[in-house]
C-alpha cells in the first residue's frame, strides 16, 4: 500500500514513526511546529493525529528522508538587568 493512501495513525504508530526518523519527542515537536505539550497529547492518544502529519511522516519514512530539526530557541535575556 502506498504511503499516500494512509490517512490515519494510532498513537503507537505515531511514536514509532518518530523513533524511526531518529527523533526524540521534543525534536519532533519543533520539526512539526507544535509545543511539547501538544506532542505529548498526540503520543498519549488524547488528540487525533492530523492527516498532514501522517502523510509527512509516512513520506519521510518511505523516502528515507532525515528531518532538519530547527535548534531550540533561547529565551531572550531580560534587558532591564
Secondary structure as a PSIPRED ss2 file (coil, helix, strand):
# PSIPRED VFORMAT (PSIPRED V4.0)

   1 X C   1.000  0.000  0.000
   2 X C   1.000  0.000  0.000
   3 X H   0.000  1.000  0.000
   4 X H   0.000  1.000  0.000
   5 X H   0.000  1.000  0.000
   6 X C   1.000  0.000  0.000
   7 X C   1.000  0.000  0.000
   8 X C   1.000  0.000  0.000
   9 X C   1.000  0.000  0.000
  10 X C   1.000  0.000  0.000
  11 X H   0.000  1.000  0.000
  12 X H   0.000  1.000  0.000
  13 X H   0.000  1.000  0.000
  14 X H   0.000  1.000  0.000
  15 X H   0.000  1.000  0.000
  16 X H   0.000  1.000  0.000
  17 X H   0.000  1.000  0.000
  18 X H   0.000  1.000  0.000
  19 X H   0.000  1.000  0.000
  20 X H   0.000  1.000  0.000
  21 X C   1.000  0.000  0.000
  22 X C   1.000  0.000  0.000
  23 X C   1.000  0.000  0.000
  24 X C   1.000  0.000  0.000
  25 X H   0.000  1.000  0.000
  26 X H   0.000  1.000  0.000
  27 X H   0.000  1.000  0.000
  28 X H   0.000  1.000  0.000
  29 X H   0.000  1.000  0.000
  30 X H   0.000  1.000  0.000
  31 X H   0.000  1.000  0.000
  32 X H   0.000  1.000  0.000
  33 X C   1.000  0.000  0.000
  34 X C   1.000  0.000  0.000
  35 X C   1.000  0.000  0.000
  36 X H   0.000  1.000  0.000
  37 X H   0.000  1.000  0.000
  38 X H   0.000  1.000  0.000
  39 X H   0.000  1.000  0.000
  40 X H   0.000  1.000  0.000
  41 X H   0.000  1.000  0.000
  42 X H   0.000  1.000  0.000
  43 X H   0.000  1.000  0.000
  44 X H   0.000  1.000  0.000
  45 X C   1.000  0.000  0.000
  46 X C   1.000  0.000  0.000
  47 X C   1.000  0.000  0.000
  48 X C   1.000  0.000  0.000
  49 X C   1.000  0.000  0.000
  50 X C   1.000  0.000  0.000
  51 X H   0.000  1.000  0.000
  52 X H   0.000  1.000  0.000
  53 X H   0.000  1.000  0.000
  54 X H   0.000  1.000  0.000
  55 X H   0.000  1.000  0.000
  56 X H   0.000  1.000  0.000
  57 X H   0.000  1.000  0.000
  58 X H   0.000  1.000  0.000
  59 X H   0.000  1.000  0.000
  60 X H   0.000  1.000  0.000
  61 X H   0.000  1.000  0.000
  62 X H   0.000  1.000  0.000
  63 X C   1.000  0.000  0.000
  64 X C   1.000  0.000  0.000
  65 X C   1.000  0.000  0.000
  66 X C   1.000  0.000  0.000
  67 X C   1.000  0.000  0.000
  68 X C   1.000  0.000  0.000
  69 X C   1.000  0.000  0.000
  70 X C   1.000  0.000  0.000
  71 X C   1.000  0.000  0.000
  72 X C   1.000  0.000  0.000
  73 X C   1.000  0.000  0.000
  74 X C   1.000  0.000  0.000
  75 X C   1.000  0.000  0.000
  76 X C   1.000  0.000  0.000
  77 X C   1.000  0.000  0.000
  78 X C   1.000  0.000  0.000
  79 X C   1.000  0.000  0.000
  80 X C   1.000  0.000  0.000
  81 X C   1.000  0.000  0.000
